[in-house]
Amino acid sequence: MLYPLRQRILVKPVDVEVEEQTPGGIFIPEEARQTEKANEGVVVKLGSGWKLPDGGVCSDFHVQEGDRVIFAEFTGVEIEDEGVGYLILTEDDVIAIQRED
């Protein structure tokens, strides 16, 4: 298992369903649908936090393990561990958290 360092988070991207047809009626070829990258995922692990000026460590993340998050496109580092694809992001790359309140 991968363990992110410091302020980084480990996210498992989720599959996003891509429509075959646009609202205007244009059909999207299968090749184009397969290249669409997901920008949603589930937080798997959190890093230890970041260093404070006084030498302490702050580990107060806004996200929690298990949160479904939306992150900026084309961000993070794609990595594979034991055949499973993950992204390593910083919390700043996360745009929103989807929680059932």
Jmol script that loads the backbone (N, CA, C; Angstrom):
load data "model"
ATOM      1  N   MET A   1       0.844  -1.185   0.000  1.00  0.00           N
ATOM      2  CA  MET A   1       0.000   0.000   0.000  1.00  0.00           C
ATOM      3  C   MET A   1       0.883   1.240   0.000  1.00  0.00           C
ATOM      4  N   LEU A   2       0.451   2.237  -0.704  1.00  0.00           N
ATOM      5  CA  LEU A   2       1.165   3.509  -0.766  1.00  0.00           C
ATOM      6  C   LEU A   2       0.763   4.399   0.404  1.00  0.00           C
ATOM      7  N   TYR A   3       1.706   5.147   0.931  1.00  0.00           N
ATOM      8  CA  TYR A   3       1.436   6.099   2.009  1.00  0.00           C
ATOM      9  C   TYR A   3       1.965   7.463   1.583  1.00  0.00           C
ATOM     10  N   PRO A   4       1.069   8.429   1.357  1.00  0.00           N
ATOM     11  CA  PRO A   4       1.523   9.748   0.923  1.00  0.00           C
ATOM     12  C   PRO A   4       2.277  10.475   2.030  1.00  0.00           C
ATOM     13  N   LEU A   5       3.208  11.313   1.633  1.00  0.00           N
ATOM     14  CA  LEU A   5       3.998  12.076   2.591  1.00  0.00           C
ATOM     15  C   LEU A   5       3.434  13.481   2.760  1.00  0.00           C
ATOM     16  N   ARG A   6       3.669  14.038   3.922  1.00  0.00           N
ATOM     17  CA  ARG A   6       3.329  15.410   4.293  1.00  0.00           C
ATOM     18  C   ARG A   6       1.907  15.801   3.910  1.00  0.00           C
ATOM     19  N   GLN A   7       1.735  16.874   3.126  1.00  0.00           N
ATOM     20  CA  GLN A   7       0.403  17.401   2.852  1.00  0.00           C
ATOM     21  C   GLN A   7      -0.278  16.737   1.656  1.00  0.00           C
ATOM     22  N   ARG A   8       0.247  15.620   1.218  1.00  0.00           N
ATOM     23  CA  ARG A   8      -0.317  14.942   0.059  1.00  0.00           C
ATOM     24  C   ARG A   8      -1.413  13.959   0.458  1.00  0.00           C
ATOM     25  N   ILE A   9      -2.280  13.681  -0.513  1.00  0.00           N
ATOM     26  CA  ILE A   9      -3.356  12.712  -0.291  1.00  0.00           C
ATOM     27  C   ILE A   9      -3.353  11.708  -1.440  1.00  0.00           C
ATOM     28  N   LEU A  10      -3.741  10.496  -1.130  1.00  0.00           N
ATOM     29  CA  LEU A  10      -3.824   9.416  -2.113  1.00  0.00           C
ATOM     30  C   LEU A  10      -5.288   9.253  -2.485  1.00  0.00           C
ATOM     31  N   VAL A  11      -5.590   9.374  -3.777  1.00  0.00           N
ATOM     32  CA  VAL A  11      -6.970   9.329  -4.263  1.00  0.00           C
ATOM     33  C   VAL A  11      -7.100   8.235  -5.299  1.00  0.00           C
ATOM     34  N   LYS A  12      -8.178   7.457  -5.198  1.00  0.00           N
ATOM     35  CA  LYS A  12      -8.485   6.454  -6.221  1.00  0.00           C
ATOM     36  C   LYS A  12      -9.553   7.051  -7.127  1.00  0.00           C
ATOM     37  N   PRO A  13      -9.198   7.362  -8.384  1.00  0.00           N
ATOM     38  CA  PRO A  13     -10.190   7.934  -9.293  1.00  0.00           C
ATOM     39  C   PRO A  13     -11.368   6.981  -9.505  1.00  0.00           C
ATOM     40  N   VAL A  14     -12.549   7.546  -9.649  1.00  0.00           N
ATOM     41  CA  VAL A  14     -13.743   6.741  -9.918  1.00  0.00           C
ATOM     42  C   VAL A  14     -14.097   6.875 -11.384  1.00  0.00           C
ATOM     43  N   ASP A  15     -14.738   5.852 -11.922  1.00  0.00           N
ATOM     44  CA  ASP A  15     -15.156   5.884 -13.319  1.00  0.00           C
ATOM     45  C   ASP A  15     -16.296   6.880 -13.477  1.00  0.00           C
ATOM     46  N   VAL A  16     -16.191   7.691 -14.507  1.00  0.00           N
ATOM     47  CA  VAL A  16     -17.225   8.674 -14.810  1.00  0.00           C
ATOM     48  C   VAL A  16     -17.916   8.232 -16.087  1.00  0.00           C
ATOM     49  N   GLU A  17     -19.235   8.180 -16.038  1.00  0.00           N
ATOM     50  CA  GLU A  17     -19.981   7.798 -17.221  1.00  0.00           C
ATOM     51  C   GLU A  17     -19.981   8.951 -18.211  1.00  0.00           C
ATOM     52  N   VAL A  18     -19.580   8.651 -19.425  1.00  0.00           N
ATOM     53  CA  VAL A  18     -19.545   9.658 -20.472  1.00  0.00           C
ATOM     54  C   VAL A  18     -20.710   9.387 -21.410  1.00  0.00           C
ATOM     55  N   GLU A  19     -21.493  10.404 -21.677  1.00  0.00           N
ATOM     56  CA  GLU A  19     -22.666  10.268 -22.543  1.00  0.00           C
ATOM     57  C   GLU A  19     -22.254   9.958 -23.971  1.00  0.00           C
ATOM     58  N   GLU A  20     -23.083   9.189 -24.655  1.00  0.00           N
ATOM     59  CA  GLU A  20     -22.834   8.885 -26.053  1.00  0.00           C
ATOM     60  C   GLU A  20     -23.251  10.030 -26.953  1.00  0.00           C
ATOM     61  N   GLN A  21     -24.136  10.889 -26.433  1.00  0.00           N
ATOM     62  CA  GLN A  21     -24.691  11.955 -27.248  1.00  0.00           C
ATOM     63  C   GLN A  21     -24.741  13.234 -26.425  1.00  0.00           C
ATOM     64  N   THR A  22     -24.423  14.356 -27.054  1.00  0.00           N
ATOM     65  CA  THR A  22     -24.493  15.638 -26.364  1.00  0.00           C
ATOM     66  C   THR A  22     -25.949  16.084 -26.267  1.00  0.00           C
ATOM     67  N   PRO A  23     -26.246  17.051 -25.387  1.00  0.00           N
ATOM     68  CA  PRO A  23     -27.621  17.549 -25.309  1.00  0.00           C
ATOM     69  C   PRO A  23     -28.120  18.108 -26.649  1.00  0.00           C
ATOM     70  N   GLY A  24     -27.207  18.558 -27.510  1.00  0.00           N
ATOM     71  CA  GLY A  24     -27.587  19.084 -28.820  1.00  0.00           C
ATOM     72  C   GLY A  24     -27.809  18.002 -29.867  1.00  0.00           C
ATOM     73  N   GLY A  25     -27.577  16.730 -29.513  1.00  0.00           N
ATOM     74  CA  GLY A  25     -27.843  15.627 -30.432  1.00  0.00           C
ATOM     75  C   GLY A  25     -26.628  15.106 -31.172  1.00  0.00           C
ATOM     76  N   ILE A  26     -25.439  15.616 -30.874  1.00  0.00           N
ATOM     77  CA  ILE A  26     -24.231  15.152 -31.563  1.00  0.00           C
ATOM     78  C   ILE A  26     -23.734  13.879 -30.890  1.00  0.00           C
ATOM     79  N   PHE A  27     -23.471  12.847 -31.695  1.00  0.00           N
ATOM     80  CA  PHE A  27     -22.956  11.592 -31.161  1.00  0.00           C
ATOM     81  C   PHE A  27     -21.444  11.688 -30.983  1.00  0.00           C
ATOM     82  N   ILE A  28     -20.970  11.243 -29.831  1.00  0.00           N
ATOM     83  CA  ILE A  28     -19.539  11.274 -29.525  1.00  0.00           C
ATOM     84  C   ILE A  28     -18.957   9.905 -29.847  1.00  0.00           C
ATOM     85  N   PRO A  29     -17.926   9.845 -30.704  1.00  0.00           N
ATOM     86  CA  PRO A  29     -17.339   8.546 -31.037  1.00  0.00           C
ATOM     87  C   PRO A  29     -16.750   7.872 -29.796  1.00  0.00           C
ATOM     88  N   GLU A  30     -16.737   6.544 -29.810  1.00  0.00           N
ATOM     89  CA  GLU A  30     -16.236   5.781 -28.669  1.00  0.00           C
ATOM     90  C   GLU A  30     -14.794   6.127 -28.336  1.00  0.00           C
ATOM     91  N   GLU A  31     -13.973   6.379 -29.348  1.00  0.00           N
ATOM     92  CA  GLU A  31     -12.570   6.721 -29.115  1.00  0.00           C
ATOM     93  C   GLU A  31     -12.448   7.995 -28.284  1.00  0.00           C
ATOM     94  N   ALA A  32     -13.290   8.956 -28.528  1.00  0.00           N
ATOM     95  CA  ALA A  32     -13.255  10.223 -27.790  1.00  0.00           C
ATOM     96  C   ALA A  32     -13.760  10.029 -26.369  1.00  0.00           C
ATOM     97  N   ARG A  33     -14.729   9.162 -26.186  1.00  0.00           N
ATOM     98  CA  ARG A  33     -15.270   8.919 -24.838  1.00  0.00           C
ATOM     99  C   ARG A  33     -14.236   8.225 -23.966  1.00  0.00           C
ATOM    100  N   GLN A  34     -13.422   7.365 -24.526  1.00  0.00           N
ATOM    101  CA  GLN A  34     -12.447   6.627 -23.737  1.00  0.00           C
ATOM    102  C   GLN A  34     -11.299   7.510 -23.262  1.00  0.00           C
ATOM    103  N   THR A  35     -11.046   8.630 -23.938  1.00  0.00           N
ATOM    104  CA  THR A  35      -9.935   9.485 -23.544  1.00  0.00           C
ATOM    105  C   THR A  35     -10.329  10.480 -22.447  1.00  0.00           C
ATOM    106  N   GLU A  36     -11.600  10.546 -22.104  1.00  0.00           N
ATOM    107  CA  GLU A  36     -12.051  11.452 -21.050  1.00  0.00           C
ATOM    108  C   GLU A  36     -11.454  11.022 -19.715  1.00  0.00           C
ATOM    109  N   LYS A  37     -10.812  11.957 -19.006  1.00  0.00           N
ATOM    110  CA  LYS A  37     -10.218  11.641 -17.715  1.00  0.00           C
ATOM    111  C   LYS A  37     -11.186  11.989 -16.600  1.00  0.00           C
ATOM    112  N   ALA A  38     -11.256  11.123 -15.626  1.00  0.00           N
ATOM    113  CA  ALA A  38     -12.102  11.390 -14.470  1.00  0.00           C
ATOM    114  C   ALA A  38     -11.464  12.456 -13.601  1.00  0.00           C
ATOM    115  N   ASN A  39     -12.276  13.342 -13.052  1.00  0.00           N
ATOM    116  CA  ASN A  39     -11.746  14.313 -12.102  1.00  0.00           C
ATOM    117  C   ASN A  39     -12.462  14.169 -10.766  1.00  0.00           C
ATOM    118  N   GLU A  40     -12.916  12.948 -10.502  1.00  0.00           N
ATOM    119  CA  GLU A  40     -13.535  12.605  -9.229  1.00  0.00           C
ATOM    120  C   GLU A  40     -12.845  11.369  -8.680  1.00  0.00           C
ATOM    121  N   GLY A  41     -12.809  11.278  -7.354  1.00  0.00           N
ATOM    122  CA  GLY A  41     -12.197  10.112  -6.747  1.00  0.00           C
ATOM    123  C   GLY A  41     -12.529  10.013  -5.276  1.00  0.00           C
ATOM    124  N   VAL A  42     -12.029   8.955  -4.660  1.00  0.00           N
ATOM    125  CA  VAL A  42     -12.237   8.701  -3.241  1.00  0.00           C
ATOM    126  C   VAL A  42     -10.883   8.776  -2.544  1.00  0.00           C
ATOM    127  N   VAL A  43     -10.841   9.522  -1.430  1.00  0.00           N
ATOM    128  CA  VAL A  43      -9.603   9.665  -0.663  1.00  0.00           C
ATOM    129  C   VAL A  43      -9.315   8.342   0.034  1.00  0.00           C
ATOM    130  N   VAL A  44      -8.131   7.792  -0.217  1.00  0.00           N
ATOM    131  CA  VAL A  44      -7.732   6.507   0.351  1.00  0.00           C
ATOM    132  C   VAL A  44      -6.853   6.706   1.580  1.00  0.00           C
ATOM    133  N   LYS A  45      -5.868   7.573   1.483  1.00  0.00           N
ATOM    134  CA  LYS A  45      -4.920   7.819   2.588  1.00  0.00           C
ATOM    135  C   LYS A  45      -4.558   9.293   2.631  1.00  0.00           C
ATOM    136  N   LEU A  46      -4.249   9.769   3.825  1.00  0.00           N
ATOM    137  CA  LEU A  46      -3.778  11.129   4.044  1.00  0.00           C
ATOM    138  C   LEU A  46      -2.327  11.097   4.497  1.00  0.00           C
ATOM    139  N   GLY A  47      -1.574  12.123   4.116  1.00  0.00           N
ATOM    140  CA  GLY A  47      -0.208  12.249   4.592  1.00  0.00           C
ATOM    141  C   GLY A  47      -0.185  12.670   6.056  1.00  0.00           C
ATOM    142  N   SER A  48       0.997  12.881   6.582  1.00  0.00           N
ATOM    143  CA  SER A  48       1.149  13.219   8.004  1.00  0.00           C
ATOM    144  C   SER A  48       0.866  14.681   8.293  1.00  0.00           C
ATOM    145  N   GLY A  49       0.821  15.528   7.274  1.00  0.00           N
ATOM    146  CA  GLY A  49       0.581  16.956   7.461  1.00  0.00           C
ATOM    147  C   GLY A  49       1.782  17.754   7.030  1.00  0.00           C
ATOM    148  N   TRP A  50       1.769  19.038   7.329  1.00  0.00           N
ATOM    149  CA  TRP A  50       2.856  19.916   6.908  1.00  0.00           C
ATOM    150  C   TRP A  50       3.490  20.570   8.106  1.00  0.00           C
ATOM    151  N   LYS A  51       4.742  20.959   7.941  1.00  0.00           N
ATOM    152  CA  LYS A  51       5.492  21.557   9.049  1.00  0.00           C
ATOM    153  C   LYS A  51       5.052  22.995   9.277  1.00  0.00           C
ATOM    154  N   LEU A  52       4.915  23.337  10.542  1.00  0.00           N
ATOM    155  CA  LEU A  52       4.599  24.697  10.950  1.00  0.00           C
ATOM    156  C   LEU A  52       5.897  25.452  11.225  1.00  0.00           C
ATOM    157  N   PRO A  53       5.843  26.786  11.224  1.00  0.00           N
ATOM    158  CA  PRO A  53       7.063  27.558  11.476  1.00  0.00           C
ATOM    159  C   PRO A  53       7.739  27.231  12.817  1.00  0.00           C
ATOM    160  N   ASP A  54       6.948  26.809  13.814  1.00  0.00           N
ATOM    161  CA  ASP A  54       7.536  26.497  15.117  1.00  0.00           C
ATOM    162  C   ASP A  54       8.106  25.081  15.188  1.00  0.00           C
ATOM    163  N   GLY A  55       8.068  24.352  14.062  1.00  0.00           N
ATOM    164  CA  GLY A  55       8.625  23.008  14.024  1.00  0.00           C
ATOM    165  C   GLY A  55       7.600  21.907  14.238  1.00  0.00           C
ATOM    166  N   GLY A  56       6.400  22.262  14.652  1.00  0.00           N
ATOM    167  CA  GLY A  56       5.345  21.271  14.841  1.00  0.00           C
ATOM    168  C   GLY A  56       4.776  20.816  13.504  1.00  0.00           C
ATOM    169  N   VAL A  57       3.852  19.879  13.572  1.00  0.00           N
ATOM    170  CA  VAL A  57       3.212  19.375  12.360  1.00  0.00           C
ATOM    171  C   VAL A  57       1.718  19.598  12.473  1.00  0.00           C
ATOM    172  N   CYS A  58       1.136  20.190  11.436  1.00  0.00           N
ATOM    173  CA  CYS A  58      -0.305  20.389  11.365  1.00  0.00           C
ATOM    174  C   CYS A  58      -0.876  19.297  10.473  1.00  0.00           C
ATOM    175  N   SER A  59      -1.806  18.539  10.986  1.00  0.00           N
ATOM    176  CA  SER A  59      -2.410  17.468  10.191  1.00  0.00           C
ATOM    177  C   SER A  59      -3.916  17.648  10.087  1.00  0.00           C
ATOM    178  N   ASP A  60      -4.363  18.894  10.175  1.00  0.00           N
ATOM    179  CA  ASP A  60      -5.796  19.182  10.066  1.00  0.00           C
ATOM    180  C   ASP A  60      -6.190  19.316   8.603  1.00  0.00           C
ATOM    181  N   PHE A  61      -6.452  18.187   7.967  1.00  0.00           N
ATOM    182  CA  PHE A  61      -6.902  18.191   6.586  1.00  0.00           C
ATOM    183  C   PHE A  61      -8.386  18.515   6.535  1.00  0.00           C
ATOM    184  N   HIS A  62      -8.826  19.145   5.449  1.00  0.00           N
ATOM    185  CA  HIS A  62     -10.248  19.379   5.237  1.00  0.00           C
ATOM    186  C   HIS A  62     -10.928  18.114   4.721  1.00  0.00           C
ATOM    187  N   VAL A  63     -10.164  17.267   4.045  1.00  0.00           N
ATOM    188  CA  VAL A  63     -10.712  16.009   3.544  1.00  0.00           C
ATOM    189  C   VAL A  63     -10.431  14.902   4.541  1.00  0.00           C
ATOM    190  N   GLN A  64     -11.228  13.845   4.459  1.00  0.00           N
ATOM    191  CA  GLN A  64     -11.052  12.677   5.324  1.00  0.00           C
ATOM    192  C   GLN A  64     -10.980  11.440   4.443  1.00  0.00           C
ATOM    193  N   GLU A  65     -10.398  10.392   4.977  1.00  0.00           N
ATOM    194  CA  GLU A  65     -10.370   9.130   4.240  1.00  0.00           C
ATOM    195  C   GLU A  65     -11.806   8.694   3.979  1.00  0.00           C
ATOM    196  N   GLY A  66     -12.075   8.288   2.749  1.00  0.00           N
ATOM    197  CA  GLY A  66     -13.418   7.865   2.363  1.00  0.00           C
ATOM    198  C   GLY A  66     -14.240   8.960   1.696  1.00  0.00           C
ATOM    199  N   ASP A  67     -13.783  10.209   1.777  1.00  0.00           N
ATOM    200  CA  ASP A  67     -14.497  11.306   1.122  1.00  0.00           C
ATOM    201  C   ASP A  67     -14.424  11.160  -0.386  1.00  0.00           C
ATOM    202  N   ARG A  68     -15.525  11.458  -1.041  1.00  0.00           N
ATOM    203  CA  ARG A  68     -15.523  11.547  -2.504  1.00  0.00           C
ATOM    204  C   ARG A  68     -15.208  12.995  -2.841  1.00  0.00           C
ATOM    205  N   VAL A  69     -14.194  13.202  -3.663  1.00  0.00           N
ATOM    206  CA  VAL A  69     -13.722  14.558  -3.954  1.00  0.00           C
ATOM    207  C   VAL A  69     -13.722  14.821  -5.453  1.00  0.00           C
ATOM    208  N   ILE A  70     -13.784  16.097  -5.784  1.00  0.00           N
ATOM    209  CA  ILE A  70     -13.620  16.559  -7.158  1.00  0.00           C
ATOM    210  C   ILE A  70     -12.327  17.349  -7.172  1.00  0.00           C
ATOM    211  N   PHE A  71     -11.454  17.043  -8.110  1.00  0.00           N
ATOM    212  CA  PHE A  71     -10.153  17.701  -8.159  1.00  0.00           C
ATOM    213  C   PHE A  71      -9.937  18.326  -9.527  1.00  0.00           C
ATOM    214  N   ALA A  72      -8.985  19.246  -9.585  1.00  0.00           N
ATOM    215  CA  ALA A  72      -8.672  19.945 -10.823  1.00  0.00           C
ATOM    216  C   ALA A  72      -8.204  18.948 -11.883  1.00  0.00           C
ATOM    217  N   GLU A  73      -8.560  19.227 -13.131  1.00  0.00           N
ATOM    218  CA  GLU A  73      -8.121  18.364 -14.225  1.00  0.00           C
ATOM    219  C   GLU A  73      -6.622  18.509 -14.455  1.00  0.00           C
ATOM    220  N   PHE A  74      -6.016  17.458 -14.939  1.00  0.00           N
ATOM    221  CA  PHE A  74      -4.592  17.439 -15.303  1.00  0.00           C
ATOM    222  C   PHE A  74      -3.699  17.822 -14.123  1.00  0.00           C
ATOM    223  N   THR A  75      -4.036  17.329 -12.953  1.00  0.00           N
ATOM    224  CA  THR A  75      -3.244  17.617 -11.763  1.00  0.00           C
ATOM    225  C   THR A  75      -2.861  16.320 -11.086  1.00  0.00           C
ATOM    226  N   GLY A  76      -1.910  16.384 -10.213  1.00  0.00           N
ATOM    227  CA  GLY A  76      -1.492  15.213  -9.461  1.00  0.00           C
ATOM    228  C   GLY A  76      -0.554  14.318 -10.247  1.00  0.00           C
ATOM    229  N   VAL A  77      -0.122  13.275  -9.579  1.00  0.00           N
ATOM    230  CA  VAL A  77       0.791  12.302 -10.168  1.00  0.00           C
ATOM    231  C   VAL A  77       0.064  10.974 -10.247  1.00  0.00           C
ATOM    232  N   GLU A  78      -0.045  10.433 -11.466  1.00  0.00           N
ATOM    233  CA  GLU A  78      -0.680   9.126 -11.641  1.00  0.00           C
ATOM    234  C   GLU A  78       0.321   8.045 -11.264  1.00  0.00           C
ATOM    235  N   ILE A  79      -0.162   7.074 -10.496  1.00  0.00           N
ATOM    236  CA  ILE A  79       0.714   5.997 -10.053  1.00  0.00           C
ATOM    237  C   ILE A  79      -0.098   4.718  -9.965  1.00  0.00           C
ATOM    238  N   GLU A  80       0.561   3.591 -10.132  1.00  0.00           N
ATOM    239  CA  GLU A  80      -0.115   2.300 -10.041  1.00  0.00           C
ATOM    240  C   GLU A  80       0.539   1.481  -8.934  1.00  0.00           C
ATOM    241  N   ASP A  81      -0.292   0.859  -8.106  1.00  0.00           N
ATOM    242  CA  ASP A  81       0.194   0.012  -7.026  1.00  0.00           C
ATOM    243  C   ASP A  81      -0.620  -1.265  -7.012  1.00  0.00           C
ATOM    244  N   GLU A  82       0.036  -2.388  -7.196  1.00  0.00           N
ATOM    245  CA  GLU A  82      -0.615  -3.695  -7.221  1.00  0.00           C
ATOM    246  C   GLU A  82      -1.754  -3.746  -8.228  1.00  0.00           C
ATOM    247  N   GLY A  83      -1.525  -3.130  -9.398  1.00  0.00           N
ATOM    248  CA  GLY A  83      -2.509  -3.166 -10.477  1.00  0.00           C
ATOM    249  C   GLY A  83      -3.659  -2.179 -10.344  1.00  0.00           C
ATOM    250  N   VAL A  84      -3.643  -1.331  -9.325  1.00  0.00           N
ATOM    251  CA  VAL A  84      -4.705  -0.353  -9.110  1.00  0.00           C
ATOM    252  C   VAL A  84      -4.147   1.041  -9.356  1.00  0.00           C
ATOM    253  N   GLY A  85      -4.881   1.851 -10.119  1.00  0.00           N
ATOM    254  CA  GLY A  85      -4.439   3.202 -10.426  1.00  0.00           C
ATOM    255  C   GLY A  85      -4.848   4.194  -9.347  1.00  0.00           C
ATOM    256  N   TYR A  86      -3.924   5.081  -8.983  1.00  0.00           N
ATOM    257  CA  TYR A  86      -4.174   6.116  -7.978  1.00  0.00           C
ATOM    258  C   TYR A  86      -3.637   7.447  -8.476  1.00  0.00           C
ATOM    259  N   LEU A  87      -4.028   8.501  -7.785  1.00  0.00           N
ATOM    260  CA  LEU A  87      -3.457   9.822  -7.983  1.00  0.00           C
ATOM    261  C   LEU A  87      -2.918  10.301  -6.652  1.00  0.00           C
ATOM    262  N   ILE A  88      -1.768  10.938  -6.678  1.00  0.00           N
ATOM    263  CA  ILE A  88      -1.254  11.599  -5.487  1.00  0.00           C
ATOM    264  C   ILE A  88      -1.421  13.094  -5.725  1.00  0.00           C
ATOM    265  N   LEU A  89      -2.216  13.724  -4.864  1.00  0.00           N
ATOM    266  CA  LEU A  89      -2.548  15.136  -4.982  1.00  0.00           C
ATOM    267  C   LEU A  89      -2.164  15.868  -3.711  1.00  0.00           C
ATOM    268  N   THR A  90      -2.115  17.181  -3.794  1.00  0.00           N
ATOM    269  CA  THR A  90      -2.081  17.977  -2.573  1.00  0.00           C
ATOM    270  C   THR A  90      -3.525  18.385  -2.289  1.00  0.00           C
ATOM    271  N   GLU A  91      -3.798  18.761  -1.068  1.00  0.00           N
ATOM    272  CA  GLU A  91      -5.166  19.152  -0.738  1.00  0.00           C
ATOM    273  C   GLU A  91      -5.587  20.387  -1.528  1.00  0.00           C
ATOM    274  N   ASP A  92      -4.624  21.214  -1.937  1.00  0.00           N
ATOM    275  CA  ASP A  92      -4.936  22.387  -2.754  1.00  0.00           C
ATOM    276  C   ASP A  92      -5.503  22.015  -4.123  1.00  0.00           C
ATOM    277  N   ASP A  93      -5.224  20.789  -4.603  1.00  0.00           N
ATOM    278  CA  ASP A  93      -5.756  20.339  -5.889  1.00  0.00           C
ATOM    279  C   ASP A  93      -7.225  19.943  -5.801  1.00  0.00           C
ATOM    280  N   VAL A  94      -7.733  19.744  -4.588  1.00  0.00           N
ATOM    281  CA  VAL A  94      -9.125  19.345  -4.393  1.00  0.00           C
ATOM    282  C   VAL A  94     -10.009  20.579  -4.474  1.00  0.00           C
ATOM    283  N   ILE A  95     -11.025  20.518  -5.335  1.00  0.00           N
ATOM    284  CA  ILE A  95     -11.930  21.646  -5.546  1.00  0.00           C
ATOM    285  C   ILE A  95     -13.138  21.555  -4.620  1.00  0.00           C
ATOM    286  N   ALA A  96     -13.637  20.335  -4.405  1.00  0.00           N
ATOM    287  CA  ALA A  96     -14.852  20.167  -3.596  1.00  0.00           C
ATOM    288  C   ALA A  96     -14.898  18.773  -2.989  1.00  0.00           C
ATOM    289  N   ILE A  97     -15.672  18.652  -1.927  1.00  0.00           N
ATOM    290  CA  ILE A  97     -15.922  17.373  -1.263  1.00  0.00           C
ATOM    291  C   ILE A  97     -17.395  17.068  -1.407  1.00  0.00           C
ATOM    292  N   GLN A  98     -17.716  15.832  -1.794  1.00  0.00           N
ATOM    293  CA  GLN A  98     -19.114  15.413  -1.890  1.00  0.00           C
ATOM    294  C   GLN A  98     -19.444  14.569  -0.667  1.00  0.00           C
ATOM    295  N   ARG A  99     -20.252  15.122   0.231  1.00  0.00           N
ATOM    296  CA  ARG A  99     -20.676  14.379   1.413  1.00  0.00           C
ATOM    297  C   ARG A  99     -22.189  14.388   1.501  1.00  0.00           C
ATOM    298  N   GLU A 100     -22.731  13.324   2.056  1.00  0.00           N
ATOM    299  CA  GLU A 100     -24.171  13.267   2.294  1.00  0.00           C
ATOM    300  C   GLU A 100     -24.431  13.818   3.680  1.00  0.00           C
ATOM    301  N   ASP A 101     -24.960  15.031   3.734  1.00  0.00           N
ATOM    302  CA  ASP A 101     -25.238  15.669   5.028  1.00  0.00           C
ATOM    303  C   ASP A 101     -26.670  15.465   5.457  1.00  0.00           C
TER     304      ASP A 101
END
end "model"
wireframe off; spacefill off
backbone 0.3
color backbone group
